[in-house]
């Protein structure tokens, strides 16, 4: 039976990570398992930057955004010798297993450690919702609601000034933030890597919309598809719509997690400890319908995330 578990957060921060840390900690302590928090992700694991948690350590963090354990880039962790040095640090405090909250890069590190004899469980902490084989990731719902709030405000000013407003959101490999937010706010068009981008088609559609008496428009687009500021200039020149582009940026990562993210993170954290207690490793936690399950990391990383075609089809049915 495992007697000591560590927990770390890695990669980009996501609202709900603190709720996951709290769940791992409390589940461990309730089972009589010693638990350590690891500061600064894999970098802190390598440096032995550990905090032994007790019943007071994770009080009042379930509602806090970001990660109180912090995160840091540490590409050196790809080297086996560096991972071995991290394992030696773990052994100094008796840490036998690890819960890793992060994205697919964090999963790679968890898998590599498992292959070296340290059981690890990954939790999907990323706002983009870009991890395969899970319905939702920790942080997605909070980021989505941040975007919806921004779009609602932009709609007010766009309507007042009869403008076309473009909002660029995160999600370079997964357009779920754009799609869900665009549907929630009645955007005239939603552009993602999955849907493709035809600038001429967009401009023609906005022309038609304006011709029917529409006084303003909202366009939501995921990052790295085009320069939205230059696109705004071309739309204005072609349609006569005064057009402004906005890039929401890292604001999407922050904020107090929604109830949905707190519950998801809590359930996933509990499941991670239960799997480690069973002596399992090399797994990641996924939400599939109402169930929280553990799947092999190799299986998940070997899949390309399948986007929900039904949602994209619904976008086409109601736009313009």
C-alpha positions, 0 to 999 in steps of 0.5 A: 500500500502506498504511504506517501504521495506527491502532487504537482501542477505543470504547464499552463495554469487553469482554474480548478487546479487548486481544487484538485490539489485540495482533493488529493490532499484531503483524500490522502490524509483521510486514508492515512497517507502522507502527502507532499505538495511540489512547488514549480512542477517538475522543476521543483520535483528535481530540486526537492522543493516539497511542502508536507501538507496537513489538514490546514494546508489546503484550507480556503483554496478551492475558490482560488484561481491559478495554482498555489503550488505554481508552475514552471517550464522545465524541458530538462525533465525529458532527460532520463538522468534528470528524472532519476535525480528527481526520483532521488529527491522523492526518496529522501522524503519517502514519496512513492507516487505522484499526481500530476495536474496539467496538459499532454506535456505533463502527461508525458512526464508522468508516463516517463516517471511511471516507466522508471518505477514511480506510479503517476496519475495525470489530471487534465488541467487545461483551459483549451479542453484539448485532451483526448478521451475526456468530455471536459478538462479542469479549467475549461468551464471557467475560461468559457464563462470568462469569454462569454462575459467578455462577449456580452460586454462587447455586444453592448458596445458593438450594438451602441456603435453599430460595429463588427467586433472580432474576438480572438480566444485561446485554443490553438489545437481545439476550438471548443472555447470559441464554439461554446462561447460563440453559441452562447452569445449568438456570434455571427460567425465562429472560426476554428481550426476544425471549421476552417477559415474562408475570409471571402465567405466571411466577408460575403456573409457579413455583407449580407447581414448588413444588407438585411438591416443588421447593425452590428456583428460578433465574430469569434476566432481561435488564436493563430488562424490569422492576424485579427487586427489586419482582418478587421481592416479588410472587413471594414474596407469590404463591408462598410462595417466599422470593425474592431479586433480584440485579443482576450489573451491570458485573462482567460486563464485567471479567475475563481473557478466555476462550480462545475470546475470545482466539482470536476477537479475534486472528483478527479483528485479523489479518483487519482488517489484511489488508483494510486492506492490500488498500485496503479500508475501510467493512467490519466483521469477522464470524465466520460458522461457522468463517470470519472475513469482512469485511462492509460496515458499511452492510449490517450496520447496516441489519440487525436482529440475528436471534436464534437461535430454535432456542435459545429453542425448546429453553428451552421444552422443558426449563423447569420 
